[in-house]
């Protein structure tokens, strides 16, 4: 029986290709390591969060430039810019 028993302190010291958590798990029906599945889901969630944060920051920068242009137009035309709250 070659593989990694996830959830257990026992690990067979047999050389194998790939990551040990993807080889074998005796505690799940499909013998896929639950810890590995959790890792994959978390990695995808972090990638999505990183992309959303980047897109949000790009939009914030665009809106700040837009506000700056509007404030400059107000000042140029003698209109008082309301203070920030």
Rosetta blueprint (number, residue, H / E / L):
1 X L
2 X L
3 X L
4 X E
5 X L
6 X L
7 X L
8 X L
9 X L
10 X L
11 X E
12 X L
13 X L
14 X L
15 X L
16 X L
17 X L
18 X L
19 X L
20 X H
21 X H
22 X H
23 X L
24 X L
25 X L
26 X L
27 X L
28 X L
29 X L
30 X L
31 X L
32 X L
33 X L
34 X H
35 X H
36 X H
37 X H
38 X H
39 X H
40 X H
41 X H
42 X H
43 X H
44 X H
45 X H
46 X H
47 X H
48 X H
49 X H
50 X H
51 X H
52 X H
53 X H
54 X H
55 X H
56 X H
57 X H
58 X H
59 X H
60 X H
61 X H
62 X H
63 X H
64 X H
65 X H
66 X H
67 X H
68 X H
69 X H
70 X H
71 X H
72 X H
73 X H
74 X H
75 X H
76 X H
77 X L
78 X L
79 X L
80 X L
81 X L
82 X L
83 X L
84 X L
85 X L
